[in-house]
Amino acid sequence: MDVWGFAYDSEASESVTLVVAELAANAVRHGRVRGRDFRVRLVLRDDEDFVRVEVADGRTERRPVPQEPSDEGGRGLLIVAALAEKWGTDLCLGGTYKVVWAEVRVPGRWRR
């Protein structure tokens, strides 16, 4: 985010960081397939005020579903939904992996 001109302590940077952390944690906990890693990608298009966070994993049969929070968890997707304009999942490459994505608004006025 800093490379794109968003200060480390800006609201935009902190929101994107939190979304990445939650989606990556879900990929580790729920999307792990033996011998395969997960991938994180951030995309910022010059003509848009969104950063798209993409986390890919190999567990295609398990799609994220928001749940009621408990002592064991269930807050991650609620946090993602609160911070992102929208989020969802896509199957890719013939169904060999899925991507969980979220689009976080980062208005240009937050840039340095």
Backbone torsions as a table, in degrees:
resi	resn	phi	psi	omega
1	MET	NA	-38.7	179.5
2	ASP	-60.6	-39.5	179.2
3	VAL	-61.5	-33.1	179.6
4	TRP	-83.9	0.3	176.6
5	GLY	98.5	11.2	177.1
6	PHE	-99.9	120.7	-179.0
7	ALA	-61.0	149.8	-179.2
8	TYR	-56.0	-37.5	-176.4
9	ASP	-96.5	14.0	179.0
10	SER	-76.8	157.2	177.9
11	GLU	-60.6	-38.7	179.8
12	ALA	-62.0	-47.7	-179.2
13	SER	-64.2	-42.8	-179.3
14	GLU	-67.0	-37.7	178.6
15	SER	-66.2	-46.5	179.7
16	VAL	-63.8	-41.6	179.2
17	THR	-59.9	-42.6	179.9
18	LEU	-66.2	-41.2	178.0
19	VAL	-64.3	-43.8	177.1
20	VAL	-59.3	-45.9	-178.2
21	ALA	-61.0	-44.5	-178.7
22	GLU	-66.9	-45.7	-179.2
23	LEU	-68.3	-37.1	177.5
24	ALA	-66.6	-41.5	178.2
25	ALA	-61.8	-40.4	177.0
26	ASN	-64.2	-38.7	178.8
27	ALA	-63.9	-40.3	178.8
28	VAL	-67.8	-44.1	-174.6
29	ARG	-78.6	-39.9	-171.7
30	HIS	-116.1	-14.6	-173.1
31	GLY	-111.4	8.4	-174.8
32	ARG	-72.8	133.8	171.9
33	VAL	-125.2	129.9	-176.6
34	ARG	-52.6	130.0	178.3
35	GLY	82.1	2.8	179.9
36	ARG	-128.8	139.5	179.2
37	ASP	-94.2	178.2	170.5
38	PHE	-111.2	164.4	-176.8
39	ARG	-129.7	140.1	176.3
40	VAL	-116.8	135.0	178.3
41	ARG	-139.7	137.2	174.7
42	LEU	-114.5	136.2	-179.6
43	VAL	-128.5	127.7	173.7
44	LEU	-125.1	118.9	177.6
45	ARG	-97.3	137.3	-176.4
46	ASP	-58.3	-31.6	-175.1
47	ASP	-91.2	6.4	-178.2
48	GLU	-128.3	155.0	177.5
49	ASP	-103.3	41.0	179.8
50	PHE	-132.9	144.6	164.5
51	VAL	-105.3	127.0	177.0
52	ARG	-96.2	121.1	177.2
53	VAL	-99.0	126.5	178.2
54	GLU	-125.7	128.4	175.8
55	VAL	-125.1	117.6	-177.8
56	ALA	-104.7	139.5	174.8
57	ASP	-144.2	169.9	-173.5
58	GLY	-91.4	-0.9	-177.1
59	ARG	-92.3	79.4	-173.5
60	THR	-71.3	-24.5	-178.0
61	GLU	-79.5	-9.2	-179.5
62	ARG	-111.4	103.6	176.7
63	ARG	-96.0	144.3	179.9
64	PRO	-67.5	138.0	179.0
65	VAL	-134.4	121.8	177.2
66	PRO	-59.7	140.2	-179.4
67	GLN	-130.2	166.6	173.2
68	GLU	-67.5	132.2	178.4
69	PRO	-61.8	147.2	176.1
70	SER	-139.5	-177.2	176.4
71	ASP	-64.3	-23.6	-176.4
72	GLU	-88.4	-15.8	-178.3
73	GLY	148.2	-150.8	179.1
74	GLY	93.5	6.3	-178.4
75	ARG	-96.6	-19.5	-173.0
76	GLY	-56.9	-51.7	-178.8
77	LEU	-70.3	-27.5	174.3
78	LEU	-65.8	-39.2	176.9
79	ILE	-65.4	-45.7	178.7
80	VAL	-59.0	-47.2	-179.3
81	ALA	-62.1	-34.8	-180.0
82	ALA	-71.8	-33.6	-175.8
83	LEU	-92.3	-25.1	-175.5
84	ALA	-97.4	149.2	173.3
85	GLU	-67.5	-38.6	175.7
86	LYS	-159.6	159.4	177.5
87	TRP	-150.4	162.4	-179.5
88	GLY	-175.9	-167.2	178.5
89	THR	-134.7	151.6	174.9
90	ASP	-136.3	142.9	169.5
91	LEU	-89.2	142.5	-176.4
92	CYS	-132.2	162.1	174.8
93	LEU	44.9	61.0	177.4
94	GLY	64.7	24.6	177.9
95	GLY	80.0	19.7	180.0
96	THR	-84.1	-17.5	173.8
97	TYR	-154.8	164.4	176.6
98	LYS	-119.9	156.0	175.2
99	VAL	-119.8	125.4	170.2
100	VAL	-99.9	125.9	-174.3
101	TRP	-128.5	157.1	175.4
102	ALA	-146.7	141.6	177.3
103	GLU	-110.4	116.2	-177.0
104	VAL	-105.8	126.0	179.1
105	ARG	-69.9	131.1	178.1
106	VAL	-135.6	76.0	-177.8
107	PRO	-52.7	143.1	-178.7
108	GLY	-55.8	-26.3	-178.8
109	ARG	-65.9	-15.6	178.4
110	TRP	-83.2	-12.5	-178.9
111	ARG	-71.8	151.8	178.9
112	ARG	-69.3	NA	NA
